[in-house]
Structures are given as C-alpha cells and as structure tokens.
Amino acid sequence: MEEPADLKPKISVIVPALLGYDTVLAALDSWEAQTARKETEIIVLCPSAPDHGLPPGQIVVVTGALLLHEARAAGIRKATADYVILAEDHCLPDSDCVEAILRRIEERWDAIGPALRPGDPRGAVNQGSFLISYAQWLLPGGGPTDHLPGHNAVVRRQLMIDMGEELEGELLATMFLMQRLHSEGRRFYVEDRARMRHFDVPRFRKSIGIFFAVGEGCGAVRLRNASAFARILYAVMMPATAARHFARGLIHYARAGHRAGFGFQSIVTGGLFACAWAAGESAGAWKGVERVTPDLWISEIKPVSREQASAAA
C-alpha cells in the first residue's frame, strides 16, 4: 500500500558504513541534527546489522559482501523518498542543509548540489585535497549549473531507477552518473545555503594513494567501451591529464581558494595530487573496469570520527 503523502519522506540520505555502523556516527549525528529531520529518511549501508537499536527514521540495509557501488544501488532501490543523496561518510551537513534543499525541490530541479567547504581547513594536505576534488563548489554563487558533484548532491530517484541494470555501472564513478544525467537534459542547481563540511585525509602518503584510486576508477569507466589502442593512447597521455586536473585546481584557487584562506602550499600539494590522479587514470584505462573495481572503495570509505569533527568545528 502506498505511503500517505504526509508521512512519506522527501529525501532519502544513503550513508555508506562498509567498515561498520559505529564508524559513521559523526556523519549520522549531522544528518540526525537536521532542522528538517522529519522529512528525511536515513539509510545506512552496513555489511551486517548493528547489535543495538536504531533511532526512528533510520534503516540499515545489510550489504554483506557487496562492493560499494552495488551497496549504493541497493540503497537507492530501498529508498522511499522521491529524491536521494549519495552521502559520503566524511561529509557532514550543516543543520539547515536539508531545509535549504527542500526549498529548491519544490521548483522541480532534477538534481541540487550543496556548497562545500573543508571540514578541517588546516594544513596543505587538507587544502590541496579539497582544491583538486571539490573546490568547484567552494563558496559558489548559487543558481543553475551544468556540473554537480557525484556525491552529496540530491538527485531525483526515479532517474536512477529507470537505469535498471545499468545503475551499478553508473555508480562506479559517480561523476559520470552526473554527466549522463546532464547529457539527457536534466536540470541542475547549486543551492549555496545548503552547506556541508568535507573532511579529507590529512596524511600525505595516504592521500596520494586515495587520489590514485580515484584516478583508476575514472580511467577505467571513461575508457570502458574503448578499443585497446585507445586505452593505450589515453594511458600515455598522463602529463596532459595531470595538467587538466591541476589547471582546474588553479582556476578555483583564483576564484575562491585564496578568499577561503588557502595558502600557496595548497597549490603545490594539489599539483602532486593531480599527478597521482592522472597516474591512476592511466593505470585504470589500461587495466579496465573489472580489475580496478574491487579497490575503488579505498577512494571513498574514509569515515570521520566524532572527535575529528568536534576538533575541527
């Protein structure tokens, strides 16, 4: 039986907890603290059910041995709201984030993105990581846009359900999911009053590995239908790929990074991360989707603790 309209949540937040429910408590705290909590459904993707009760409005989807993209697809199919957020375990929304998004949902946008800022802005590693990955949505002006992040944006659920068996593949690297939706003529909006803190790993060597894994996913998905010659050609274009990522970081540093207090060292560090990303793309293009898929979780599962969130506040 269909759920009454006044009881049905408007947004389903899908939080991955592939290292266990208790590892994402800081993220869950932030979603539970929303001023529009009653209109939000929280779905936690967990390998096994926690041995304690859950707050009202939370659902655990037991994922077992599912990989991250498969678990997210299961969460989308389980969701009951018309819009879903593919949340990250290290991105914490401000308390009025959902409330701001709901105002835009009434305007029937297909996807709505937040304004993002570093969870902990201290240090060149944190700043450089953010500069290369999410600086496009740092201090945005808000309004219609052609680009939204694959994670932490609100997307009309039916658009993904209609992808059928292709959904899992589109979730391997969600930036390509957003590109597909845009190519289909879907309407995107950045709501700058919907704000989130994105936490990056502060350790340089681990961050290098994370960006390499991000690149592997991008390269494999981007070239998944290409010929062997095209994949080899793309692999040897690593310097051009690195330059593209670095140029994007420079553009957004000039646009907003210096106003946000990013130091010059963030550009240097961001450049090294751009090189790691490009090297990963070359490797992923050559290795292919099947070989890189088992390791893609490394780039995404990096939960922030309550202590980290509190210290950075």
C-alpha positions as protocol buffer text, in pm:
chain_id: "A"
residue {
  index: 1
  type: MET
  ca { x: 0 y: 0 z: 0 }
}
residue {
  index: 2
  type: GLU
  ca { x: 133 y: 343 z: -93 }
}
residue {
  index: 3
  type: GLU
  ca { x: 252 y: 555 z: 198 }
}
residue {
  index: 4
  type: PRO
  ca { x: 41 y: 866 z: 271 }
}
residue {
  index: 5
  type: ALA
  ca { x: 196 y: 1181 z: 125 }
}
residue {
  index: 6
  type: ASP
  ca { x: 222 y: 1350 z: 465 }
}
residue {
  index: 7
  type: LEU
  ca { x: 421 y: 1053 z: 607 }
}
residue {
  index: 8
  type: LYS
  ca { x: 648 y: 987 z: 312 }
}
residue {
  index: 9
  type: PRO
  ca { x: 998 y: 1135 z: 349 }
}
residue {
  index: 10
  type: LYS
  ca { x: 1103 y: 1388 z: 88 }
}
residue {
  index: 11
  type: ILE
  ca { x: 1473 y: 1298 z: 85 }
}
residue {
  index: 12
  type: SER
  ca { x: 1648 y: 965 z: 147 }
}
residue {
  index: 13
  type: VAL
  ca { x: 2009 y: 1004 z: 264 }
}
residue {
  index: 14
  type: ILE
  ca { x: 2220 y: 699 z: 180 }
}
residue {
  index: 15
  type: VAL
  ca { x: 2523 y: 672 z: 408 }
}
residue {
  index: 16
  type: PRO
  ca { x: 2786 y: 402 z: 338 }
}
residue {
  index: 17
  type: ALA
  ca { x: 2917 y: 227 z: 651 }
}
residue {
  index: 18
  type: LEU
  ca { x: 3118 y: -53 z: 494 }
}
residue {
  index: 19
  type: LEU
  ca { x: 3357 y: -58 z: 792 }
}
residue {
  index: 20
  type: GLY
  ca { x: 3067 y: -93 z: 1036 }
}
residue {
  index: 21
  type: TYR
  ca { x: 2779 y: 118 z: 1166 }
}
residue {
  index: 22
  type: ASP
  ca { x: 2974 y: 274 z: 1453 }
}
residue {
  index: 23
  type: THR
  ca { x: 3240 y: 415 z: 1218 }
}
residue {
  index: 24
  type: VAL
  ca { x: 2994 y: 667 z: 1069 }
}
residue {
  index: 25
  type: LEU
  ca { x: 2845 y: 806 z: 1389 }
}
residue {
  index: 26
  type: ALA
  ca { x: 2973 y: 1158 z: 1319 }
}
residue {
  index: 27
  type: ALA
  ca { x: 2803 y: 1162 z: 979 }
}
residue {
  index: 28
  type: LEU
  ca { x: 2483 y: 1019 z: 1126 }
}
residue {
  index: 29
  type: ASP
  ca { x: 2490 y: 1280 z: 1405 }
}
residue {
  index: 30
  type: SER
  ca { x: 2488 y: 1555 z: 1142 }
}
residue {
  index: 31
  type: TRP
  ca { x: 2200 y: 1403 z: 946 }
}
residue {
  index: 32
  type: GLU
  ca { x: 2004 y: 1339 z: 1267 }
}
residue {
  index: 33
  type: ALA
  ca { x: 2053 y: 1706 z: 1369 }
}
residue {
  index: 34
  type: GLN
  ca { x: 1879 y: 1843 z: 1058 }
}
residue {
  index: 35
  type: THR
  ca { x: 1610 y: 2102 z: 1118 }
}
residue {
  index: 36
  type: ALA
  ca { x: 1407 y: 1913 z: 854 }
}
residue {
  index: 37
  type: ARG
  ca { x: 1479 y: 1572 z: 1011 }
}
residue {
  index: 38
  type: LYS
  ca { x: 1114 y: 1463 z: 997 }
}
residue {
  index: 39
  type: GLU
  ca { x: 1121 y: 1490 z: 620 }
}
residue {
  index: 40
  type: THR
  ca { x: 1440 y: 1287 z: 589 }
}
residue {
  index: 41
  type: GLU
  ca { x: 1495 y: 912 z: 570 }
}
residue {
  index: 42
  type: ILE
  ca { x: 1844 y: 787 z: 662 }
}
residue {
  index: 43
  type: ILE
  ca { x: 1957 y: 462 z: 502 }
}
residue {
  index: 44
  type: VAL
  ca { x: 2281 y: 313 z: 635 }
}
residue {
  index: 45
  type: LEU
  ca { x: 2464 y: 63 z: 415 }
}
residue {
  index: 46
  type: CYS
  ca { x: 2627 y: -184 z: 652 }
}
residue {
  index: 47
  type: PRO
  ca { x: 2785 y: -529 z: 598 }
}
residue {
  index: 48
  type: SER
  ca { x: 2591 y: -658 z: 899 }
}
residue {
  index: 49
  type: ALA
  ca { x: 2317 y: -522 z: 1121 }
}
residue {
  index: 50
  type: PRO
  ca { x: 2434 y: -337 z: 1437 }
}
residue {
  index: 51
  type: ASP
  ca { x: 2376 y: -512 z: 1768 }
}
residue {
  index: 52
  type: HIS
  ca { x: 2181 y: -216 z: 1908 }
}
residue {
  index: 53
  type: GLY
  ca { x: 1862 y: -35 z: 1825 }
}
residue {
  index: 54
  type: LEU
  ca { x: 1832 y: 244 z: 1567 }
}
residue {
  index: 55
  type: PRO
  ca { x: 1683 y: 592 z: 1602 }
}
residue {
  index: 56
  type: PRO
  ca { x: 1340 y: 639 z: 1440 }
}
residue {
  index: 57
  type: GLY
  ca { x: 1368 y: 713 z: 1071 }
}
residue {
  index: 58
  type: GLN
  ca { x: 1691 y: 517 z: 1025 }
}
residue {
  index: 59
  type: ILE
  ca { x: 1708 y: 199 z: 817 }
}
residue {
  index: 60
  type: VAL
  ca { x: 2001 y: -38 z: 783 }
}
residue {
  index: 61
  type: VAL
  ca { x: 2046 y: -216 z: 452 }
}
residue {
  index: 62
  type: VAL
  ca { x: 2261 y: -523 z: 518 }
}
residue {
  index: 63
  type: THR
  ca { x: 2506 y: -533 z: 230 }
}
residue {
  index: 64
  type: GLY
  ca { x: 2711 y: -842 z: 317 }
}
residue {
  index: 65
  type: ALA
  ca { x: 2992 y: -876 z: 64 }
}
residue {
  index: 66
  type: LEU
  ca { x: 2852 y: -621 z: -182 }
}
residue {
  index: 67
  type: LEU
  ca { x: 3100 y: -373 z: -323 }
}
residue {
  index: 68
  type: LEU
  ca { x: 3037 y: -3 z: -265 }
}
residue {
  index: 69
  type: HIS
  ca { x: 2866 y: 69 z: -598 }
}
residue {
  index: 70
  type: GLU
  ca { x: 2646 y: -238 z: -556 }
}
residue {
  index: 71
  type: ALA
  ca { x: 2555 y: -138 z: -200 }
}
residue {
  index: 72
  type: ARG
  ca { x: 2462 y: 214 z: -313 }
}
residue {
  index: 73
  type: ALA
  ca { x: 2239 y: 72 z: -584 }
}
residue {
  index: 74
  type: ALA
  ca { x: 2066 y: -143 z: -321 }
}
residue {
  index: 75
  type: GLY
  ca { x: 2017 y: 167 z: -105 }
}
residue {
  index: 76
  type: ILE
  ca { x: 1865 y: 362 z: -393 }
}
residue {
  index: 77
  type: ARG
  ca { x: 1619 y: 80 z: -463 }
}
residue {
  index: 78
  type: LYS
  ca { x: 1531 y: 57 z: -93 }
}
residue {
  index: 79
  type: ALA
  ca { x: 1472 y: 435 z: -59 }
}
residue {
  index: 80
  type: THR
  ca { x: 1113 y: 557 z: -36 }
}
residue {
  index: 81
  type: ALA
  ca { x: 1164 y: 931 z: -98 }
}
residue {
  index: 82
  type: ASP
  ca { x: 1146 y: 1090 z: -443 }
}
residue {
  index: 83
  type: TYR
  ca { x: 1499 y: 1233 z: -401 }
}
residue {
  index: 84
  type: VAL
  ca { x: 1815 y: 1067 z: -271 }
}
residue {
  index: 85
  type: ILE
  ca { x: 2155 y: 1189 z: -153 }
}
residue {
  index: 86
  type: LEU
  ca { x: 2455 y: 964 z: -213 }
}
residue {
  index: 87
  type: ALA
  ca { x: 2623 y: 1085 z: 104 }
}
residue {
  index: 88
  type: GLU
  ca { x: 2986 y: 1032 z: 200 }
}
residue {
  index: 89
  type: ASP
  ca { x: 3096 y: 907 z: 541 }
}
residue {
  index: 90
  type: HIS
  ca { x: 3333 y: 1207 z: 566 }
}
residue {
  index: 91
  type: CYS
  ca { x: 3099 y: 1488 z: 459 }
}
residue {
  index: 92
  type: LEU
  ca { x: 2892 y: 1648 z: 736 }
}
residue {
  index: 93
  type: PRO
  ca { x: 2596 y: 1876 z: 655 }
}
residue {
  index: 94
  type: ASP
  ca { x: 2516 y: 2192 z: 846 }
}
residue {
  index: 95
  type: SER
  ca { x: 2196 y: 2160 z: 1048 }
}
residue {
  index: 96
  type: ASP
  ca { x: 1981 y: 2355 z: 798 }
}
residue {
  index: 97
  type: CYS
  ca { x: 2123 y: 2188 z: 487 }
}
residue {
  index: 98
  type: VAL
  ca { x: 1822 y: 1969 z: 407 }
}
residue {
  index: 99
  type: GLU
  ca { x: 1584 y: 2255 z: 481 }
}
residue {
  index: 100
  type: ALA
  ca { x: 1758 y: 2469 z: 218 }
}
residue {
  index: 101
  type: ILE
  ca { x: 1749 y: 2185 z: -35 }
}
residue {
  index: 102
  type: LEU
  ca { x: 1378 y: 2124 z: 22 }
}
residue {
  index: 103
  type: ARG
  ca { x: 1301 y: 2478 z: -90 }
}
residue {
  index: 104
  type: ARG
  ca { x: 1464 y: 2401 z: -426 }
}
residue {
  index: 105
  type: ILE
  ca { x: 1299 y: 2061 z: -461 }
}
residue {
  index: 106
  type: GLU
  ca { x: 965 y: 2242 z: -480 }
}
residue {
  index: 107
  type: GLU
  ca { x: 1095 y: 2403 z: -801 }
}
residue {
  index: 108
  type: ARG
  ca { x: 1131 y: 2057 z: -960 }
}
residue {
  index: 109
  type: TRP
  ca { x: 1505 y: 2057 z: -1029 }
}
residue {
  index: 110
  type: ASP
  ca { x: 1639 y: 1713 z: -1119 }
}
residue {
  index: 111
  type: ALA
  ca { x: 1950 y: 1746 z: -903 }
}
residue {
  index: 112
  type: ILE
  ca { x: 2055 y: 2000 z: -642 }
}
residue {
  index: 113
  type: GLY
  ca { x: 2409 y: 2040 z: -515 }
}
residue {
  index: 114
  type: PRO
  ca { x: 2541 y: 2192 z: -192 }
}
residue {
  index: 115
  type: ALA
  ca { x: 2810 y: 2446 z: -120 }
}
residue {
  index: 116
  type: LEU
  ca { x: 3112 y: 2264 z: 21 }
}
residue {
  index: 117
  type: ARG
  ca { x: 3399 y: 2373 z: 243 }
}
residue {
  index: 118
  type: PRO
  ca { x: 3692 y: 2187 z: 400 }
}
residue {
  index: 119
  type: GLY
  ca { x: 3597 y: 2010 z: 719 }
}
residue {
  index: 120
  type: ASP
  ca { x: 3939 y: 2089 z: 862 }
}
residue {
  index: 121
  type: PRO
  ca { x: 4099 y: 2372 z: 662 }
}
residue {
  index: 122
  type: ARG
  ca { x: 4431 y: 2347 z: 845 }
}
residue {
  index: 123
  type: GLY
  ca { x: 4733 y: 2222 z: 656 }
}
residue {
  index: 124
  type: ALA
  ca { x: 4848 y: 2198 z: 297 }
}
residue {
  index: 125
  type: VAL
  ca { x: 4734 y: 1836 z: 259 }
}
residue {
  index: 126
  type: ASN
  ca { x: 4373 y: 1912 z: 354 }
}
residue {
  index: 127
  type: GLN
  ca { x: 4366 y: 2225 z: 142 }
}
residue {
  index: 128
  type: GLY
  ca { x: 4535 y: 2062 z: -157 }
}
residue {
  index: 129
  type: SER
  ca { x: 4299 y: 1763 z: -147 }
}
residue {
  index: 130
  type: PHE
  ca { x: 3995 y: 1987 z: -140 }
}
residue {
  index: 131
  type: LEU
  ca { x: 4135 y: 2213 z: -409 }
}
residue {
  index: 132
  type: ILE
  ca { x: 4172 y: 1929 z: -659 }
}
residue {
  index: 133
  type: SER
  ca { x: 3849 y: 1745 z: -579 }
}
residue {
  index: 134
  type: TYR
  ca { x: 3574 y: 1979 z: -458 }
}
residue {
  index: 135
  type: ALA
  ca { x: 3687 y: 2341 z: -491 }
}
residue {
  index: 136
  type: GLN
  ca { x: 3441 y: 2396 z: -776 }
}
residue {
  index: 137
  type: TRP
  ca { x: 3165 y: 2406 z: -513 }
}
residue {
  index: 138
  type: LEU
  ca { x: 3359 y: 2618 z: -261 }
}
residue {
  index: 139
  type: LEU
  ca { x: 3177 y: 2946 z: -200 }
}
residue {
  index: 140
  type: PRO
  ca { x: 2964 y: 2914 z: -517 }
}
residue {
  index: 141
  type: GLY
  ca { x: 2727 y: 3190 z: -618 }
}
residue {
  index: 142
  type: GLY
  ca { x: 2436 y: 2950 z: -642 }
}
residue {
  index: 143
  type: GLY
  ca { x: 2193 y: 2906 z: -928 }
}
residue {
  index: 144
  type: PRO
  ca { x: 2153 y: 2681 z: -1234 }
}
residue {
  index: 145
  type: THR
  ca { x: 2467 y: 2490 z: -1329 }
}
residue {
  index: 146
  type: ASP
  ca { x: 2600 y: 2227 z: -1569 }
}
residue {
  index: 147
  type: HIS
  ca { x: 2811 y: 2050 z: -1308 }
}
residue {
  index: 148
  type: LEU
  ca { x: 2735 y: 1891 z: -972 }
}
residue {
  index: 149
  type: PRO
  ca { x: 2942 y: 1657 z: -754 }
}
residue {
  index: 150
  type: GLY
  ca { x: 2853 y: 1292 z: -785 }
}
residue {
  index: 151
  type: HIS
  ca { x: 2833 y: 1265 z: -407 }
}
residue {
  index: 152
  type: ASN
  ca { x: 2641 y: 1479 z: -156 }
}
residue {
  index: 153
  type: ALA
  ca { x: 2404 y: 1619 z: -420 }
}
residue {
  index: 154
  type: VAL
  ca { x: 2032 y: 1546 z: -419 }
}
residue {
  index: 155
  type: VAL
  ca { x: 1913 y: 1353 z: -726 }
}
residue {
  index: 156
  type: ARG
  ca { x: 1566 y: 1259 z: -840 }
}
residue {
  index: 157
  type: ARG
  ca { x: 1545 y: 888 z: -752 }
}
residue {
  index: 158
  type: GLN
  ca { x: 1334 y: 779 z: -1046 }
}
residue {
  index: 159
  type: LEU
  ca { x: 1603 y: 893 z: -1290 }
}
residue {
  index: 160
  type: MET
  ca { x: 1838 y: 634 z: -1141 }
}
residue {
  index: 161
  type: ILE
  ca { x: 1575 y: 364 z: -1102 }
}
residue {
  index: 162
  type: ASP
  ca { x: 1499 y: 397 z: -1474 }
}
residue {
  index: 163
  type: MET
  ca { x: 1860 y: 299 z: -1550 }
}
residue {
  index: 164
  type: GLY
  ca { x: 1773 y: -56 z: -1448 }
}
residue {
  index: 165
  type: GLU
  ca { x: 2067 y: -295 z: -1459 }
}
residue {
  index: 166
  type: GLU
  ca { x: 2296 y: -14 z: -1575 }
}
residue {
  index: 167
  type: LEU
  ca { x: 2270 y: 161 z: -1238 }
}
residue {
  index: 168
  type: GLU
  ca { x: 2552 y: -30 z: -1069 }
}
residue {
  index: 169
  type: GLY
  ca { x: 2789 y: 57 z: -1352 }
}
residue {
  index: 170
  type: GLU
  ca { x: 2695 y: 425 z: -1337 }
}
residue {
  index: 171
  type: LEU
  ca { x: 2776 y: 427 z: -965 }
}
residue {
  index: 172
  type: LEU
  ca { x: 3134 y: 308 z: -1011 }
}
residue {
  index: 173
  type: ALA
  ca { x: 3244 y: 670 z: -1059 }
}
residue {
  index: 174
  type: THR
  ca { x: 2950 y: 895 z: -982 }
}
residue {
  index: 175
  type: MET
  ca { x: 3088 y: 1197 z: -1169 }
}
residue {
  index: 176
  type: PHE
  ca { x: 2996 y: 1007 z: -1486 }
}
residue {
  index: 177
  type: LEU
  ca { x: 2646 y: 949 z: -1349 }
}
residue {
  index: 178
  type: MET
  ca { x: 2604 y: 1326 z: -1326 }
}
residue {
  index: 179
  type: GLN
  ca { x: 2749 y: 1370 z: -1675 }
}
residue {
  index: 180
  type: ARG
  ca { x: 2497 y: 1120 z: -1810 }
}
residue {
  index: 181
  type: LEU
  ca { x: 2207 y: 1299 z: -1645 }
}
residue {
  index: 182
  type: HIS
  ca { x: 2324 y: 1633 z: -1781 }
}
residue {
  index: 183
  type: SER
  ca { x: 2360 y: 1488 z: -2132 }
}
residue {
  index: 184
  type: GLU
  ca { x: 1999 y: 1373 z: -2106 }
}
residue {
  index: 185
  type: GLY
  ca { x: 1889 y: 1731 z: -2049 }
}
residue {
  index: 186
  type: ARG
  ca { x: 1833 y: 1713 z: -1673 }
}
residue {
  index: 187
  type: ARG
  ca { x: 1829 y: 2042 z: -1482 }
}
residue {
  index: 188
  type: PHE
  ca { x: 2091 y: 2106 z: -1211 }
}
residue {
  index: 189
  type: TYR
  ca { x: 2102 y: 2373 z: -942 }
}
residue {
  index: 190
  type: VAL
  ca { x: 2358 y: 2474 z: -676 }
}
residue {
  index: 191
  type: GLU
  ca { x: 2193 y: 2586 z: -353 }
}
residue {
  index: 192
  type: ASP
  ca { x: 2456 y: 2788 z: -168 }
}
residue {
  index: 193
  type: ARG
  ca { x: 2252 y: 2791 z: 154 }
}
residue {
  index: 194
  type: ALA
  ca { x: 2281 y: 2409 z: 170 }
}
residue {
  index: 195
  type: ARG
  ca { x: 2628 y: 2378 z: 320 }
}
residue {
  index: 196
  type: MET
  ca { x: 2846 y: 2083 z: 410 }
}
residue {
  index: 197
  type: ARG
  ca { x: 3191 y: 2021 z: 558 }
}
residue {
  index: 198
  type: HIS
  ca { x: 3403 y: 1780 z: 354 }
}
residue {
  index: 199
  type: PHE
  ca { x: 3682 y: 1613 z: 551 }
}
residue {
  index: 200
  type: ASP
  ca { x: 3993 y: 1497 z: 367 }
}
residue {
  index: 201
  type: VAL
  ca { x: 4262 y: 1262 z: 493 }
}
residue {
  index: 202
  type: PRO
  ca { x: 4538 y: 1483 z: 644 }
}
residue {
  index: 203
  type: ARG
  ca { x: 4823 y: 1236 z: 575 }
}
residue {
  index: 204
  type: PHE
  ca { x: 5011 y: 1300 z: 251 }
}
residue {
  index: 205
  type: ARG
  ca { x: 5110 y: 944 z: 160 }
}
residue {
  index: 206
  type: LYS
  ca { x: 4762 y: 806 z: 220 }
}
residue {
  index: 207
  type: SER
  ca { x: 4611 y: 1091 z: 20 }
}
residue {
  index: 208
  type: ILE
  ca { x: 4839 y: 1006 z: -273 }
}
residue {
  index: 209
  type: GLY
  ca { x: 4700 y: 652 z: -266 }
}
residue {
  index: 210
  type: ILE
  ca { x: 4344 y: 780 z: -247 }
}
residue {
  index: 211
  type: PHE
  ca { x: 4386 y: 1006 z: -550 }
}
residue {
  index: 212
  type: PHE
  ca { x: 4549 y: 722 z: -743 }
}
residue {
  index: 213
  type: ALA
  ca { x: 4243 y: 505 z: -667 }
}
residue {
  index: 214
  type: VAL
  ca { x: 4009 y: 788 z: -774 }
}
residue {
  index: 215
  type: GLY
  ca { x: 4200 y: 809 z: -1099 }
}
residue {
  index: 216
  type: GLU
  ca { x: 4184 y: 434 z: -1158 }
}
residue {
  index: 217
  type: GLY
  ca { x: 3806 y: 445 z: -1135 }
}
residue {
  index: 218
  type: CYS
  ca { x: 3783 y: 745 z: -1366 }
}
residue {
  index: 219
  type: GLY
  ca { x: 4017 y: 598 z: -1626 }
}
residue {
  index: 220
  type: ALA
  ca { x: 3852 y: 257 z: -1627 }
}
residue {
  index: 221
  type: VAL
  ca { x: 3498 y: 394 z: -1655 }
}
residue {
  index: 222
  type: ARG
  ca { x: 3588 y: 664 z: -1906 }
}
residue {
  index: 223
  type: LEU
  ca { x: 3750 y: 406 z: -2138 }
}
residue {
  index: 224
  type: ARG
  ca { x: 3531 y: 104 z: -2060 }
}
residue {
  index: 225
  type: ASN
  ca { x: 3398 y: 78 z: -2416 }
}
residue {
  index: 226
  type: ALA
  ca { x: 3718 y: 190 z: -2591 }
}
residue {
  index: 227
  type: SER
  ca { x: 3950 y: -17 z: -2806 }
}
residue {
  index: 228
  type: ALA
  ca { x: 4284 y: -144 z: -2677 }
}
residue {
  index: 229
  type: PHE
  ca { x: 4462 y: 116 z: -2891 }
}
residue {
  index: 230
  type: ALA
  ca { x: 4252 y: 399 z: -2744 }
}
residue {
  index: 231
  type: ARG
  ca { x: 4321 y: 278 z: -2390 }
}
residue {
  index: 232
  type: ILE
  ca { x: 4695 y: 266 z: -2453 }
}
residue {
  index: 233
  type: LEU
  ca { x: 4687 y: 610 z: -2611 }
}
residue {
  index: 234
  type: TYR
  ca { x: 4498 y: 752 z: -2314 }
}
residue {
  index: 235
  type: ALA
  ca { x: 4741 y: 588 z: -2073 }
}
residue {
  index: 236
  type: VAL
  ca { x: 5043 y: 762 z: -2228 }
}
residue {
  index: 237
  type: MET
  ca { x: 4867 y: 1099 z: -2209 }
}
residue {
  index: 238
  type: MET
  ca { x: 4922 y: 1113 z: -1832 }
}
residue {
  index: 239
  type: PRO
  ca { x: 5100 y: 1453 z: -1839 }
}
residue {
  index: 240
  type: ALA
  ca { x: 4808 y: 1615 z: -2020 }
}
residue {
  index: 241
  type: THR
  ca { x: 4561 y: 1457 z: -1779 }
}
residue {
  index: 242
  type: ALA
  ca { x: 4761 y: 1586 z: -1480 }
}
residue {
  index: 243
  type: ALA
  ca { x: 4776 y: 1932 z: -1635 }
}
residue {
  index: 244
  type: ARG
  ca { x: 4398 y: 1932 z: -1678 }
}
residue {
  index: 245
  type: HIS
  ca { x: 4333 y: 1844 z: -1315 }
}
residue {
  index: 246
  type: PHE
  ca { x: 4592 y: 2096 z: -1193 }
}
residue {
  index: 247
  type: ALA
  ca { x: 4452 y: 2372 z: -1414 }
}
residue {
  index: 248
  type: ARG
  ca { x: 4107 y: 2313 z: -1269 }
}
residue {
  index: 249
  type: GLY
  ca { x: 4250 y: 2349 z: -920 }
}
residue {
  index: 250
  type: LEU
  ca { x: 4429 y: 2672 z: -1014 }
}
residue {
  index: 251
  type: ILE
  ca { x: 4110 y: 2820 z: -1158 }
}
residue {
  index: 252
  type: HIS
  ca { x: 3918 y: 2756 z: -839 }
}
residue {
  index: 253
  type: TYR
  ca { x: 4204 y: 2872 z: -619 }
}
residue {
  index: 254
  type: ALA
  ca { x: 4194 y: 3205 z: -804 }
}
residue {
  index: 255
  type: ARG
  ca { x: 3813 y: 3213 z: -785 }
}
residue {
  index: 256
  type: ALA
  ca { x: 3762 y: 3130 z: -421 }
}
residue {
  index: 257
  type: GLY
  ca { x: 4053 y: 2945 z: -262 }
}
residue {
  index: 258
  type: HIS
  ca { x: 4255 y: 3248 z: -160 }
}
residue {
  index: 259
  type: ARG
  ca { x: 3943 y: 3406 z: -7 }
}
residue {
  index: 260
  type: ALA
  ca { x: 3888 y: 3088 z: 193 }
}
residue {
  index: 261
  type: GLY
  ca { x: 4239 y: 3114 z: 337 }
}
residue {
  index: 262
  type: PHE
  ca { x: 4411 y: 2851 z: 126 }
}
residue {
  index: 263
  type: GLY
  ca { x: 4787 y: 2903 z: 126 }
}
residue {
  index: 264
  type: PHE
  ca { x: 5028 y: 2878 z: -165 }
}
residue {
  index: 265
  type: GLN
  ca { x: 5138 y: 2537 z: -40 }
}
residue {
  index: 266
  type: SER
  ca { x: 4790 y: 2407 z: -121 }
}
residue {
  index: 267
  type: ILE
  ca { x: 4866 y: 2467 z: -490 }
}
residue {
  index: 268
  type: VAL
  ca { x: 5191 y: 2268 z: -468 }
}
residue {
  index: 269
  type: THR
  ca { x: 5025 y: 1983 z: -280 }
}
residue {
  index: 270
  type: GLY
  ca { x: 4725 y: 1993 z: -510 }
}
residue {
  index: 271
  type: GLY
  ca { x: 4960 y: 1963 z: -807 }
}
residue {
  index: 272
  type: LEU
  ca { x: 5111 y: 1644 z: -663 }
}
residue {
  index: 273
  type: PHE
  ca { x: 4763 y: 1502 z: -606 }
}
residue {
  index: 274
  type: ALA
  ca { x: 4672 y: 1593 z: -964 }
}
residue {
  index: 275
  type: CYS
  ca { x: 4970 y: 1385 z: -1080 }
}
residue {
  index: 276
  type: ALA
  ca { x: 4860 y: 1089 z: -865 }
}
residue {
  index: 277
  type: TRP
  ca { x: 4506 y: 1119 z: -1006 }
}
residue {
  index: 278
  type: ALA
  ca { x: 4642 y: 1125 z: -1361 }
}
residue {
  index: 279
  type: ALA
  ca { x: 4868 y: 826 z: -1298 }
}
residue {
  index: 280
  type: GLY
  ca { x: 4565 y: 638 z: -1166 }
}
residue {
  index: 281
  type: GLU
  ca { x: 4365 y: 729 z: -1476 }
}
residue {
  index: 282
  type: SER
  ca { x: 4640 y: 589 z: -1698 }
}
residue {
  index: 283
  type: ALA
  ca { x: 4651 y: 268 z: -1494 }
}
residue {
  index: 284
  type: GLY
  ca { x: 4272 y: 237 z: -1487 }
}
residue {
  index: 285
  type: ALA
  ca { x: 4240 y: 295 z: -1861 }
}
residue {
  index: 286
  type: TRP
  ca { x: 4482 y: 9 z: -1923 }
}
residue {
  index: 287
  type: LYS
  ca { x: 4359 y: -231 z: -1652 }
}
residue {
  index: 288
  type: GLY
  ca { x: 3986 y: -197 z: -1723 }
}
residue {
  index: 289
  type: VAL
  ca { x: 3676 y: -190 z: -1503 }
}
residue {
  index: 290
  type: GLU
  ca { x: 3684 y: -550 z: -1378 }
}
residue {
  index: 291
  type: ARG
  ca { x: 4039 y: -526 z: -1245 }
}
residue {
  index: 292
  type: VAL
  ca { x: 4005 y: -189 z: -1069 }
}
residue {
  index: 293
  type: THR
  ca { x: 3654 y: -229 z: -925 }
}
residue {
  index: 294
  type: PRO
  ca { x: 3749 y: -426 z: -608 }
}
residue {
  index: 295
  type: ASP
  ca { x: 3982 y: -146 z: -491 }
}
residue {
  index: 296
  type: LEU
  ca { x: 3765 y: 158 z: -566 }
}
residue {
  index: 297
  type: TRP
  ca { x: 3630 y: 169 z: -210 }
}
residue {
  index: 298
  type: ILE
  ca { x: 3974 y: 298 z: -97 }
}
residue {
  index: 299
  type: SER
  ca { x: 3897 y: 637 z: -252 }
}
residue {
  index: 300
  type: GLU
  ca { x: 3563 y: 676 z: -74 }
}
residue {
  index: 301
  type: ILE
  ca { x: 3544 y: 490 z: 256 }
}
residue {
  index: 302
  type: LYS
  ca { x: 3732 y: 718 z: 495 }
}
residue {
  index: 303
  type: PRO
  ca { x: 3494 y: 797 z: 782 }
}
residue {
  index: 304
  type: VAL
  ca { x: 3549 y: 1098 z: 1003 }
}
residue {
  index: 305
  type: SER
  ca { x: 3521 y: 1039 z: 1377 }
}
residue {
  index: 306
  type: ARG
  ca { x: 3321 y: 1238 z: 1626 }
}
residue {
  index: 307
  type: GLU
  ca { x: 3646 y: 1356 z: 1781 }
}
residue {
  index: 308
  type: GLN
  ca { x: 3777 y: 1483 z: 1445 }
}
residue {
  index: 309
  type: ALA
  ca { x: 3450 y: 1659 z: 1369 }
}
residue {
  index: 310
  type: SER
  ca { x: 3443 y: 1826 z: 1709 }
}
residue {
  index: 311
  type: ALA
  ca { x: 3808 y: 1932 z: 1699 }
}
residue {
  index: 312
  type: ALA
  ca { x: 3766 y: 2092 z: 1357 }
}
residue {
  index: 313
  type: ALA
  ca { x: 3443 y: 2271 z: 1445 }
}
